[in-house]
Amino acid sequence: MTVLVLYATIEGHTRKIAEHAAARLEAAGQAVFLGDIREPGFAVPGRFDGVLICAPIHIGRYPSPVAQFVTEWKDALAQVPTALVSVSLAIHSDSAEERAEAEAYPAKLEKKTGFHIPKVHHAAGALKFLEYDFFKRALMRRIAAKEGGPVDTSRDHEFTDWQALDAFVQEFADDVALARRA
Ligand SMILES: Cc1cc2nc3c(=O)[nH]c(=O)nc-3n(C[C@H](O)[C@H](O)[C@H](O)COP(=O)(O)O)c2cc1C
């Protein structure tokens, strides 16, 4: 059987994270199905022996297809190791208050869906100035300036700690292998 890796994304960085996680899972010996959470297609969670969801925070919440998917499939998700990679910029902040806010997003998703996510990794996202339209670029530059972040809008800025992500994905792969043997 296979591990299902699903992602939601607005500007593409969480897809990059999901692709990276999928490659890491494959390197750990898992077969992987990677898909967009809006179009999981035949990827019915009950047919997989592990599910990894990667989702970004935009204006204080995950894109709505994430809660929709978790709500619809929570019974199947409860049967296999399930994990969430929560992507945000606040988790990268120097302010403990901002980081605490980022750390609280998975609990909000749990409250909304009634599903407890057993394993969560917080990954710092990216400022994709080259992808944003004029207004979004101005908004994100203002937020970055306030936070002491980068304001060079001539390029994108990536904050993800890929090694920390790899360690989390390896733990998840071990959980899947263990559950499969049980
Ligand atoms: C319009 C907008 C709103 C955002 N709102 C938040 C937010 O409320 N909290 C946060 O921590 N990050 C926020 N971010 C940062 C995103 O989580 C980060 O850029 C992430 O890498 C986006 O992932 P994606 O490229 O997969 O959409 C926001 C980004 C944008 C562009």
PDBQT file of the ligand as one rigid body, heavy atoms in Angstrom, charges set to zero:
ROOT
HETATM    1  C1  LIG A 201      -2.174  37.190   1.689  1.00  0.00    +0.000 C 
HETATM    2  C2  LIG A 201      -1.351  36.375   2.654  1.00  0.00    +0.000 A 
HETATM    3  C3  LIG A 201      -1.770  36.213   3.954  1.00  0.00    +0.000 A 
HETATM    4  C4  LIG A 201      -1.003  35.478   4.864  1.00  0.00    +0.000 A 
HETATM    5  N1  LIG A 201      -1.449  35.348   6.145  1.00  0.00    +0.000 NA
HETATM    6  C5  LIG A 201      -0.654  34.737   7.059  1.00  0.00    +0.000 A 
HETATM    7  C6  LIG A 201      -1.064  34.630   8.422  1.00  0.00    +0.000 A 
HETATM    8  O1  LIG A 201      -2.146  35.073   8.816  1.00  0.00    +0.000 OA
HETATM    9  N2  LIG A 201      -0.221  34.037   9.297  1.00  0.00    +0.000 N 
HETATM   10  C7  LIG A 201       0.996  33.528   8.909  1.00  0.00    +0.000 A 
HETATM   11  O2  LIG A 201       1.710  33.024   9.741  1.00  0.00    +0.000 OA
HETATM   12  N3  LIG A 201       1.382  33.554   7.608  1.00  0.00    +0.000 NA
HETATM   13  C8  LIG A 201       0.594  34.153   6.692  1.00  0.00    +0.000 A 
HETATM   14  N4  LIG A 201       0.983  34.203   5.379  1.00  0.00    +0.000 N 
HETATM   15  C9  LIG A 201       2.240  33.559   4.973  1.00  0.00    +0.000 C 
HETATM   16  C10 LIG A 201       2.009  32.215   4.280  1.00  0.00    +0.000 C 
HETATM   17  O3  LIG A 201       1.615  31.226   5.222  1.00  0.00    +0.000 OA
HETATM   18  C11 LIG A 201       3.304  31.793   3.591  1.00  0.00    +0.000 C 
HETATM   19  O4  LIG A 201       3.617  32.763   2.620  1.00  0.00    +0.000 OA
HETATM   20  C12 LIG A 201       3.228  30.420   2.946  1.00  0.00    +0.000 C 
HETATM   21  O5  LIG A 201       4.521  30.101   2.444  1.00  0.00    +0.000 OA
HETATM   22  C13 LIG A 201       2.181  30.375   1.845  1.00  0.00    +0.000 C 
HETATM   23  O6  LIG A 201       2.112  29.069   1.303  1.00  0.00    +0.000 OA
HETATM   24  P1  LIG A 201       1.637  28.799  -0.202  1.00  0.00    +0.000 P 
HETATM   25  O7  LIG A 201       2.709  29.374  -1.120  1.00  0.00    +0.000 OA
HETATM   26  O8  LIG A 201       1.584  27.327  -0.289  1.00  0.00    +0.000 OA
HETATM   27  O9  LIG A 201       0.307  29.439  -0.390  1.00  0.00    +0.000 OA
HETATM   28  C14 LIG A 201       0.224  34.898   4.444  1.00  0.00    +0.000 A 
HETATM   29  C15 LIG A 201       0.638  35.041   3.120  1.00  0.00    +0.000 A 
HETATM   30  C16 LIG A 201      -0.136  35.777   2.222  1.00  0.00    +0.000 A 
HETATM   31  C17 LIG A 201       0.343  35.936   0.821  1.00  0.00    +0.000 C 
ENDROOT
TORSDOF 0
